[in-house]
């Protein structure tokens, strides 16, 4: 599913809302999650999962084509851990 499909589904399920308002709501939700993660915060959506940031230390890697050693900088990477409800639904254990 892509963002526009999500917006369309929410708009279809809420005919009292204008499409542009639904689009603004969905975009605001994503922007707030991104902003919180950029600040190093954890975002938890109960039953769905939690978004957090993991930090990877600098290391020496290898160029796969040449085998040459390459310095890889430290970086922050997004991490998602599924919630119990989502995990159960994916595994067919709907409650």
Backbone as CSV, one residue per row, in Angstrom:
resi,resn,N_x,N_y,N_z,CA_x,CA_y,CA_z,C_x,C_y,C_z
1,UNK,0.849,-1.174,0.000,0.000,0.000,0.000,0.897,1.241,0.000
2,UNK,0.522,2.203,-0.796,1.259,3.461,-0.830,0.424,4.553,-0.161
3,UNK,1.057,5.688,0.100,0.408,6.769,0.844,-0.921,7.202,0.218
4,UNK,-0.961,7.341,-1.096,-2.195,7.787,-1.758,-3.322,6.768,-1.585
5,UNK,-2.988,5.463,-1.566,-3.999,4.433,-1.335,-4.536,4.524,0.093
6,UNK,-3.648,4.768,1.051,-4.068,4.932,2.440,-5.003,6.126,2.583
7,UNK,-4.654,7.227,1.959,-5.497,8.431,2.001,-6.864,8.135,1.402
8,UNK,-6.902,7.414,0.290,-8.168,7.092,-0.356,-9.038,6.197,0.522
9,UNK,-8.440,5.214,1.176,-9.192,4.312,2.055,-9.785,5.089,3.226
10,UNK,-8.985,5.945,3.852,-9.483,6.744,4.984,-10.588,7.686,4.519
11,UNK,-10.424,8.287,3.355,-11.443,9.190,2.818,-12.738,8.431,2.510
12,UNK,-12.621,7.226,1.952,-13.809,6.421,1.631,-14.564,6.013,2.891
13,UNK,-13.827,5.727,3.970,-14.456,5.305,5.218,-15.003,6.487,6.025
14,UNK,-14.648,7.701,5.634,-15.101,8.905,6.337,-15.637,9.910,5.326
15,UNK,-16.810,9.640,4.750,-17.331,10.509,3.692,-17.648,11.935,4.160
16,UNK,-17.725,12.143,5.477,-17.993,13.484,5.999,-16.756,14.381,5.963
17,UNK,-15.585,13.798,5.664,-14.347,14.566,5.574,-13.983,14.812,4.113
18,UNK,-13.441,15.989,3.847,-12.954,16.288,2.505,-11.647,15.527,2.258
19,UNK,-11.425,15.173,1.006,-10.207,14.455,0.619,-8.964,15.231,1.038
20,UNK,-8.964,16.546,0.835,-7.786,17.359,1.175,-7.525,17.351,2.682
21,UNK,-8.604,17.268,3.503,-8.434,17.210,4.953,-7.847,15.865,5.376
22,UNK,-8.302,14.786,4.753,-7.759,13.458,5.046,-6.285,13.417,4.664
23,UNK,-5.956,13.980,3.516,-4.558,14.024,3.069,-3.703,14.795,4.069
24,UNK,-4.207,15.904,4.571,-3.479,16.715,5.553,-3.288,15.932,6.855
25,UNK,-4.315,15.193,7.280,-4.229,14.396,8.510,-3.161,13.310,8.379
26,UNK,-3.209,12.558,7.285,-2.245,11.473,7.073,-0.827,12.026,6.975
27,UNK,-0.646,13.099,6.223,0.681,13.699,6.089,1.193,14.232,7.420
28,UNK,0.313,14.831,8.219,0.706,15.339,9.533,1.127,14.200,10.445
29,UNK,0.395,13.097,10.401,0.739,11.931,11.212,2.145,11.439,10.872
30,UNK,2.426,11.270,9.585,3.756,10.818,9.170,4.841,11.824,9.543
31,UNK,4.568,13.101,9.347,5.558,14.135,9.672,5.877,14.143,11.161
32,UNK,4.864,13.952,12.005,5.088,13.928,13.449,5.915,12.720,13.868
33,UNK,5.667,11.573,13.244,6.472,10.383,13.532,7.923,10.631,13.121
34,UNK,8.117,11.188,11.938,9.464,11.481,11.447,10.169,12.479,12.358
35,UNK,9.462,13.530,12.752,10.045,14.565,13.611,10.444,13.986,14.972
36,UNK,9.579,13.158,15.550,9.891,12.546,16.845,11.129,11.662,16.738
37,UNK,11.203,10.871,15.670,12.361,9.998,15.491,13.626,10.799,15.235
38,UNK,13.511,11.900,14.508,14.672,12.760,14.254,15.202,13.348,15.561
39,UNK,14.311,13.532,16.546,14.711,14.036,17.853,15.183,12.915,18.779
40,UNK,15.200,11.682,18.273,15.655,10.549,19.061,14.583,9.926,19.922
41,UNK,13.326,10.351,19.760,12.228,9.804,20.554,11.714,8.508,19.954
42,UNK,11.008,7.755,20.775,10.374,6.502,20.359,8.898,6.793,20.142
43,UNK,8.315,6.243,19.072,6.897,6.441,18.773,6.214,5.086,18.870
44,UNK,5.254,4.967,19.790,4.563,3.698,19.990,3.096,3.838,19.622
45,UNK,2.638,2.962,18.746,1.230,2.882,18.376,0.732,1.547,18.896
46,UNK,0.028,1.565,20.020,-0.397,0.337,20.707,-1.099,-0.623,19.750
47,UNK,-0.687,-1.878,19.799,-1.272,-2.904,18.955,-0.648,-2.974,17.570
48,UNK,-0.028,-1.887,17.141,0.591,-1.853,15.811,2.092,-2.079,15.921
49,UNK,2.761,-1.232,16.696,4.196,-1.386,16.855,4.849,-0.118,17.348
50,UNK,6.166,-0.159,17.408,6.928,0.976,17.909,8.056,1.311,16.937
51,UNK,8.193,2.593,16.658,9.275,3.101,15.827,10.344,3.676,16.751
52,UNK,11.593,3.358,16.498,12.676,3.917,17.290,13.889,4.104,16.386
53,UNK,14.920,4.683,16.972,16.152,4.942,16.223,17.273,4.147,16.866
54,UNK,18.005,3.403,16.071,19.180,2.685,16.553,20.410,3.369,15.960
55,UNK,21.456,3.395,16.753,22.692,4.042,16.316,23.728,2.976,15.982
56,UNK,24.297,3.100,14.810,25.358,2.183,14.385,26.685,2.912,14.480
57,UNK,27.654,2.270,15.089,28.975,2.870,15.251,29.724,2.884,13.922
58,UNK,30.716,3.755,13.861,31.593,3.791,12.688,32.352,2.468,12.626
59,UNK,32.649,2.024,11.422,33.349,0.751,11.264,34.121,0.756,9.959
60,UNK,34.914,-0.270,9.777,35.614,-0.453,8.514,34.880,-1.529,7.742
61,UNK,34.409,-1.175,6.556,33.708,-2.118,5.703,34.572,-2.504,4.521
62,UNK,33.997,-3.239,3.611,34.721,-3.661,2.402,33.905,-3.313,1.176
63,UNK,34.578,-2.817,0.160,33.949,-2.600,-1.137,33.789,-3.980,-1.770
64,UNK,32.550,-4.422,-2.022,32.358,-5.784,-2.533,32.957,-6.007,-3.914
65,UNK,33.114,-4.961,-4.680,33.641,-5.119,-6.039,35.160,-5.277,-6.028
66,UNK,35.840,-4.470,-5.198,37.304,-4.480,-5.218,37.918,-5.158,-4.003
67,UNK,37.131,-5.331,-2.926,37.672,-5.911,-1.701,38.448,-4.907,-0.870
68,UNK,38.503,-3.663,-1.341,39.240,-2.609,-0.660,38.525,-2.208,0.631
69,UNK,39.311,-1.936,1.690,38.741,-1.492,2.964,38.196,-0.070,2.804
70,UNK,37.000,0.168,3.378,36.347,1.464,3.269,35.845,1.852,4.663
71,UNK,36.068,3.116,5.045,35.553,3.601,6.320,34.075,3.926,6.172
72,UNK,33.257,3.374,7.073,31.823,3.628,7.077,31.531,4.483,8.309
73,UNK,30.895,5.638,8.098,30.614,6.569,9.191,29.534,6.033,10.123
74,UNK,29.525,6.545,11.337,28.454,6.228,12.283,27.155,6.796,11.728
75,UNK,26.048,6.123,12.007,24.775,6.627,11.493,23.620,6.156,12.358
76,UNK,22.519,6.843,12.222,21.278,6.468,12.897,20.376,5.814,11.861
77,UNK,19.741,4.701,12.238,18.855,3.990,11.322,17.504,3.777,11.992
78,UNK,16.414,3.896,11.229,15.087,3.658,11.809,14.896,2.171,12.088
79,UNK,14.142,1.890,13.147,13.874,0.515,13.546,12.398,0.406,13.912
80,UNK,11.752,-0.680,13.466,10.338,-0.894,13.770,10.176,-2.243,14.441
81,UNK,9.508,-2.252,15.582,9.210,-3.503,16.275,7.699,-3.662,16.286
82,UNK,7.211,-4.782,15.766,5.768,-4.994,15.675,5.160,-5.175,17.061
83,UNK,3.901,-4.746,17.171,3.138,-4.952,18.391,2.530,-6.340,18.387
84,UNK,2.059,-6.778,19.553,1.504,-8.120,19.687,0.292,-8.334,18.778
85,UNK,-0.618,-7.363,18.709,-1.821,-7.509,17.885,-1.452,-7.699,16.412
86,UNK,-0.530,-6.901,15.897,-0.095,-7.018,14.506,0.571,-8.366,14.263
87,UNK,1.444,-8.763,15.168,2.139,-10.043,15.029,1.138,-11.200,15.011
88,UNK,0.144,-11.142,15.915,-0.872,-12.198,15.956,-1.701,-12.240,14.676
89,UNK,-2.083,-11.071,14.154,-2.867,-11.039,12.907,-2.079,-11.584,11.732
90,UNK,-0.799,-11.286,11.676,0.035,-11.781,10.583,0.204,-13.298,10.639
91,UNK,0.153,-13.848,11.847,0.338,-15.277,12.019,-0.969,-16.050,12.119
92,UNK,-2.083,-15.378,11.794,-3.382,-16.041,11.760,-3.999,-16.315,13.116
93,UNK,-3.531,-15.636,14.145,-4.070,-15.824,15.497,-4.975,-14.677,15.868
94,UNK,-5.952,-14.388,15.015,-6.838,-13.246,15.259,-7.679,-13.493,16.494
95,UNK,-7.720,-12.472,17.342,-8.513,-12.585,18.577,-9.670,-11.633,18.555
